[in-house]
Amino acid sequence: MSGDATEVVDIVDDADTEQSLRVEVLQLRRAMQTRPVIDLARGVLMASFGLDPEEAWSVLVTVSQNANIKLFHLAEGTVAAVTGEPLPEALRQQLSAAVAELAARRSAAQETEP
């Protein structure tokens, strides 16, 4: 490659790297803003249904995907439900179904243990 071509490639690589870093910073900022509410929602599920942290996370992710709702918005609704603001019926049903499925899997796993 000629010197000019190498400089152009370096400039493009630098621009791509800078853009990637900007995107990463934005994603990290968003995560810092949303994570506390998601953790609170996990705590609500843990306290309400006797789940461990991983199970609570699994329930939130499952419902988020099945209901096609962002995890953060589901978490906000779950936390708000503690203070008396009801979750929409469809989300309540999906949360109940996800917890019931988890309980059934847990029970089946205990039955197969020696």
LINPE-V978489 format. One record per run of one state. SS is the DSSP state (~ for helix, > for strand, _ for the rest). FROM is the first residue (numbers start at 1). LEN is the number of residues. If there is no record, write none. Layout:
BEGIN
<<SS/FROM/LEN> <SS/FROM/LEN>>
END
This chain:
BEGIN
<<_/1/2> <~/3/47> <_/50/3> <~/53/15> <_/68/3> <~/71/12> <_/83/6> <~/89/24> <_/113/2>>
END
